[in-house]
Amino acid sequence: MSVSKWLFGGLGFVLGGPIGALLGVALGALLDRMSTPVLLSDDDEDADSSDSGYQTGGGGASSHTRATGGDVRISLLVLTACVIKADGRVLKSEVAFVKPYLIKWFGEENALQALQLLKRLLQQDIDTSAVSAQIAAHLNYSTRLEILHMLLGLAEADGEFSASEEKLIAQIATELGVTQADYVSLAALYHRKTDANWAYTALGISPSATDEEVKRAYRRMAMKYHPDKVTDAAEEVRQQAAAKFRAVKEAYDHIKLLRGMK
């Protein structure tokens, strides 16, 4: 499959605005590296029409702004580049660590191309605020929560959840329009080793909460993160929502065990 067919075939809003500009530069460098003389193959001509919404510079989103699974994956790729660059350096080990996530997000067939695109994004200056604003304008709240969940998991999975990474993800959360309470609840799941009260924080309550308040908090969180909230999203987002749903249950079960609750 050609790079252009893979990238542009199922995209909507990300082909405009700051994300579109980043993709234009990154894809151009990638195609040059592959010694491909043109962006489009013969069967890709429709992707270059004025109807596609692709812009090489800034500006508003495409008139075709329906969010697609491809939009979510590319949004994740750009924000992943931001997180990797958060500490001011890009290590080969960090890029290599992302590979399994790219396979999960893009599939085996496209993971190598996604990795090459990520490397090109890492060479650019990315305006995180502008990118986050574009994403916030087109993805629903539940999907934005799941993107944050993925970024937190990516930052924590190498065992080095750095302060700079966490600070940047917290900033992204604000720019995505996610409430402070929801972000704190999400982040608590990644502080199990360092915060004895992580389960309470994950449910949005304090350790002094009554058993009944614990039960109400669990029901509230279970409804908020139920996978049915993102049934129209990409498969990886639905999987992440299911993981979050299970994590909320784990927090509840942990509190029940601590308290001897039935």
Contacts in CASP RR format, 6 or more apart in sequence:
PFRMAT RR
TARGET T0000
AUTHOR 0000-0000-0000
METHOD contacts of the structure
MODEL  1
MSVSKWLFGGLGFVLGGPIGALLGVALGALLDRMSTPVLLSDDDEDADSS
DSGYQTGGGGASSHTRATGGDVRISLLVLTACVIKADGRVLKSEVAFVKP
YLIKWFGEENALQALQLLKRLLQQDIDTSAVSAQIAAHLNYSTRLEILHM
LLGLAEADGEFSASEEKLIAQIATELGVTQADYVSLAALYHRKTDANWAY
TALGISPSATDEEVKRAYRRMAMKYHPDKVTDAAEEVRQQAAAKFRAVKE
AYDHIKLLRGMK
1 109 0 8 1.000
1 110 0 8 1.000
2 41 0 8 1.000
2 44 0 8 1.000
3 27 0 8 1.000
3 30 0 8 1.000
3 31 0 8 1.000
3 34 0 8 1.000
3 36 0 8 1.000
3 113 0 8 1.000
4 27 0 8 1.000
4 39 0 8 1.000
4 40 0 8 1.000
4 41 0 8 1.000
4 44 0 8 1.000
4 47 0 8 1.000
5 41 0 8 1.000
5 43 0 8 1.000
5 44 0 8 1.000
5 47 0 8 1.000
6 110 0 8 1.000
6 113 0 8 1.000
7 23 0 8 1.000
7 27 0 8 1.000
7 74 0 8 1.000
7 113 0 8 1.000
7 117 0 8 1.000
8 15 0 8 1.000
8 44 0 8 1.000
8 47 0 8 1.000
8 52 0 8 1.000
8 54 0 8 1.000
9 47 0 8 1.000
10 68 0 8 1.000
10 69 0 8 1.000
10 70 0 8 1.000
11 68 0 8 1.000
11 70 0 8 1.000
11 71 0 8 1.000
11 74 0 8 1.000
12 53 0 8 1.000
12 62 0 8 1.000
12 64 0 8 1.000
12 65 0 8 1.000
12 66 0 8 1.000
12 67 0 8 1.000
12 68 0 8 1.000
12 70 0 8 1.000
12 71 0 8 1.000
13 61 0 8 1.000
13 62 0 8 1.000
13 64 0 8 1.000
13 65 0 8 1.000
13 66 0 8 1.000
13 67 0 8 1.000
13 71 0 8 1.000
13 134 0 8 1.000
13 137 0 8 1.000
13 138 0 8 1.000
14 20 0 8 1.000
14 23 0 8 1.000
14 70 0 8 1.000
14 71 0 8 1.000
14 74 0 8 1.000
14 75 0 8 1.000
14 134 0 8 1.000
15 23 0 8 1.000
15 52 0 8 1.000
15 53 0 8 1.000
15 54 0 8 1.000
15 55 0 8 1.000
15 62 0 8 1.000
16 53 0 8 1.000
16 54 0 8 1.000
16 55 0 8 1.000
16 57 0 8 1.000
16 58 0 8 1.000
16 59 0 8 1.000
16 60 0 8 1.000
16 61 0 8 1.000
16 62 0 8 1.000
16 134 0 8 1.000
17 55 0 8 1.000
17 57 0 8 1.000
17 58 0 8 1.000
17 59 0 8 1.000
17 60 0 8 1.000
17 61 0 8 1.000
17 130 0 8 1.000
17 134 0 8 1.000
18 58 0 8 1.000
18 127 0 8 1.000
18 130 0 8 1.000
18 131 0 8 1.000
18 134 0 8 1.000
19 74 0 8 1.000
19 75 0 8 1.000
19 78 0 8 1.000
19 131 0 8 1.000
19 134 0 8 1.000
19 135 0 8 1.000
20 54 0 8 1.000
20 55 0 8 1.000
20 56 0 8 1.000
20 57 0 8 1.000
20 58 0 8 1.000
21 55 0 8 1.000
21 56 0 8 1.000
21 57 0 8 1.000
21 58 0 8 1.000
22 78 0 8 1.000
22 121 0 8 1.000
22 124 0 8 1.000
22 126 0 8 1.000
22 131 0 8 1.000
23 74 0 8 1.000
23 117 0 8 1.000
24 56 0 8 1.000
25 120 0 8 1.000
25 124 0 8 1.000
26 117 0 8 1.000
26 120 0 8 1.000
26 121 0 8 1.000
26 124 0 8 1.000
27 39 0 8 1.000
27 117 0 8 1.000
27 120 0 8 1.000
28 39 0 8 1.000
28 120 0 8 1.000
29 120 0 8 1.000
29 123 0 8 1.000
30 113 0 8 1.000
30 116 0 8 1.000
30 117 0 8 1.000
30 120 0 8 1.000
31 39 0 8 1.000
33 116 0 8 1.000
39 48 0 8 1.000
40 47 0 8 1.000
40 48 0 8 1.000
46 52 0 8 1.000
47 54 0 8 1.000
48 54 0 8 1.000
51 64 0 8 1.000
52 62 0 8 1.000
52 64 0 8 1.000
53 62 0 8 1.000
53 63 0 8 1.000
53 64 0 8 1.000
54 62 0 8 1.000
55 62 0 8 1.000
61 134 0 8 1.000
61 137 0 8 1.000
61 138 0 8 1.000
65 138 0 8 1.000
67 138 0 8 1.000
67 139 0 8 1.000
67 140 0 8 1.000
67 143 0 8 1.000
68 234 0 8 1.000
69 233 0 8 1.000
69 234 0 8 1.000
69 237 0 8 1.000
70 234 0 8 1.000
71 138 0 8 1.000
71 139 0 8 1.000
72 139 0 8 1.000
72 143 0 8 1.000
72 147 0 8 1.000
72 233 0 8 1.000
72 234 0 8 1.000
72 236 0 8 1.000
72 237 0 8 1.000
73 105 0 8 1.000
73 106 0 8 1.000
73 114 0 8 1.000
73 234 0 8 1.000
73 236 0 8 1.000
75 131 0 8 1.000
75 135 0 8 1.000
75 139 0 8 1.000
75 147 0 8 1.000
76 105 0 8 1.000
76 147 0 8 1.000
76 150 0 8 1.000
76 151 0 8 1.000
77 102 0 8 1.000
77 105 0 8 1.000
77 114 0 8 1.000
77 117 0 8 1.000
77 118 0 8 1.000
77 121 0 8 1.000
78 121 0 8 1.000
78 126 0 8 1.000
78 131 0 8 1.000
79 128 0 8 1.000
79 131 0 8 1.000
79 132 0 8 1.000
79 135 0 8 1.000
79 147 0 8 1.000
79 151 0 8 1.000
79 172 0 8 1.000
80 98 0 8 1.000
80 101 0 8 1.000
80 118 0 8 1.000
80 151 0 8 1.000
80 154 0 8 1.000
81 118 0 8 1.000
81 121 0 8 1.000
81 122 0 8 1.000
81 124 0 8 1.000
81 126 0 8 1.000
82 126 0 8 1.000
82 128 0 8 1.000
82 131 0 8 1.000
82 168 0 8 1.000
82 172 0 8 1.000
83 151 0 8 1.000
83 154 0 8 1.000
83 155 0 8 1.000
83 165 0 8 1.000
83 168 0 8 1.000
83 169 0 8 1.000
84 90 0 8 1.000
84 94 0 8 1.000
84 95 0 8 1.000
84 98 0 8 1.000
84 122 0 8 1.000
85 122 0 8 1.000
85 126 0 8 1.000
86 162 0 8 1.000
86 164 0 8 1.000
86 165 0 8 1.000
86 167 0 8 1.000
86 168 0 8 1.000
87 162 0 8 1.000
87 164 0 8 1.000
87 165 0 8 1.000
88 164 0 8 1.000
90 122 0 8 1.000
93 158 0 8 1.000
94 158 0 8 1.000
95 115 0 8 1.000
95 118 0 8 1.000
95 119 0 8 1.000
95 122 0 8 1.000
97 157 0 8 1.000
97 158 0 8 1.000
98 115 0 8 1.000
98 118 0 8 1.000
98 154 0 8 1.000
99 111 0 8 1.000
99 115 0 8 1.000
101 150 0 8 1.000
101 154 0 8 1.000
102 111 0 8 1.000
102 114 0 8 1.000
102 115 0 8 1.000
102 118 0 8 1.000
103 111 0 8 1.000
104 236 0 8 1.000
105 114 0 8 1.000
105 236 0 8 1.000
106 113 0 8 1.000
106 114 0 8 1.000
128 168 0 8 1.000
128 171 0 8 1.000
128 172 0 8 1.000
128 175 0 8 1.000
129 175 0 8 1.000
132 172 0 8 1.000
132 175 0 8 1.000
132 176 0 8 1.000
133 175 0 8 1.000
135 144 0 8 1.000
135 147 0 8 1.000
135 176 0 8 1.000
136 144 0 8 1.000
136 175 0 8 1.000
136 176 0 8 1.000
136 177 0 8 1.000
139 147 0 8 1.000
140 230 0 8 1.000
141 177 0 8 1.000
141 178 0 8 1.000
142 229 0 8 1.000
142 230 0 8 1.000
142 233 0 8 1.000
142 241 0 8 1.000
143 230 0 8 1.000
143 233 0 8 1.000
143 237 0 8 1.000
144 176 0 8 1.000
144 177 0 8 1.000
144 178 0 8 1.000
145 178 0 8 1.000
145 182 0 8 1.000
145 186 0 8 1.000
145 225 0 8 1.000
145 244 0 8 1.000
146 230 0 8 1.000
146 233 0 8 1.000
146 237 0 8 1.000
146 240 0 8 1.000
146 241 0 8 1.000
146 244 0 8 1.000
147 176 0 8 1.000
147 237 0 8 1.000
148 169 0 8 1.000
148 172 0 8 1.000
148 173 0 8 1.000
148 176 0 8 1.000
148 178 0 8 1.000
148 183 0 8 1.000
148 186 0 8 1.000
149 186 0 8 1.000
149 240 0 8 1.000
149 243 0 8 1.000
149 244 0 8 1.000
150 236 0 8 1.000
150 240 0 8 1.000
151 169 0 8 1.000
151 172 0 8 1.000
152 169 0 8 1.000
152 186 0 8 1.000
152 187 0 8 1.000
152 189 0 8 1.000
152 190 0 8 1.000
153 190 0 8 1.000
155 161 0 8 1.000
155 162 0 8 1.000
155 165 0 8 1.000
155 166 0 8 1.000
155 169 0 8 1.000
155 190 0 8 1.000
156 190 0 8 1.000
161 190 0 8 1.000
166 187 0 8 1.000
169 187 0 8 1.000
170 183 0 8 1.000
170 187 0 8 1.000
173 182 0 8 1.000
173 183 0 8 1.000
173 186 0 8 1.000
174 180 0 8 1.000
174 183 0 8 1.000
181 204 0 8 1.000
184 201 0 8 1.000
184 204 0 8 1.000
185 201 0 8 1.000
185 202 0 8 1.000
185 203 0 8 1.000
185 204 0 8 1.000
185 221 0 8 1.000
186 202 0 8 1.000
186 244 0 8 1.000
188 195 0 8 1.000
188 198 0 8 1.000
188 199 0 8 1.000
188 201 0 8 1.000
188 202 0 8 1.000
188 251 0 8 1.000
189 198 0 8 1.000
189 202 0 8 1.000
189 244 0 8 1.000
189 247 0 8 1.000
189 251 0 8 1.000
191 198 0 8 1.000
191 201 0 8 1.000
192 198 0 8 1.000
195 201 0 8 1.000
197 206 0 8 1.000
197 207 0 8 1.000
198 251 0 8 1.000
199 250 0 8 1.000
199 251 0 8 1.000
199 252 0 8 1.000
199 254 0 8 1.000
199 255 0 8 1.000
199 258 0 8 1.000
200 206 0 8 1.000
200 207 0 8 1.000
200 209 0 8 1.000
200 251 0 8 1.000
200 255 0 8 1.000
202 221 0 8 1.000
202 247 0 8 1.000
202 248 0 8 1.000
202 251 0 8 1.000
203 214 0 8 1.000
203 217 0 8 1.000
203 218 0 8 1.000
203 221 0 8 1.000
203 248 0 8 1.000
203 251 0 8 1.000
203 252 0 8 1.000
203 255 0 8 1.000
204 217 0 8 1.000
204 221 0 8 1.000
205 213 0 8 1.000
205 214 0 8 1.000
205 217 0 8 1.000
209 217 0 8 1.000
211 259 0 8 1.000
211 261 0 8 1.000
214 252 0 8 1.000
214 255 0 8 1.000
214 256 0 8 1.000
214 259 0 8 1.000
214 261 0 8 1.000
218 248 0 8 1.000
218 249 0 8 1.000
218 251 0 8 1.000
218 252 0 8 1.000
221 248 0 8 1.000
222 245 0 8 1.000
222 248 0 8 1.000
222 249 0 8 1.000
225 241 0 8 1.000
225 244 0 8 1.000
225 245 0 8 1.000
225 248 0 8 1.000
226 241 0 8 1.000
226 245 0 8 1.000
227 238 0 8 1.000
227 241 0 8 1.000
227 242 0 8 1.000
227 245 0 8 1.000
229 241 0 8 1.000
230 237 0 8 1.000
230 238 0 8 1.000
230 241 0 8 1.000
231 238 0 8 1.000
233 241 0 8 1.000
255 261 0 8 1.000
256 262 0 8 1.000
END
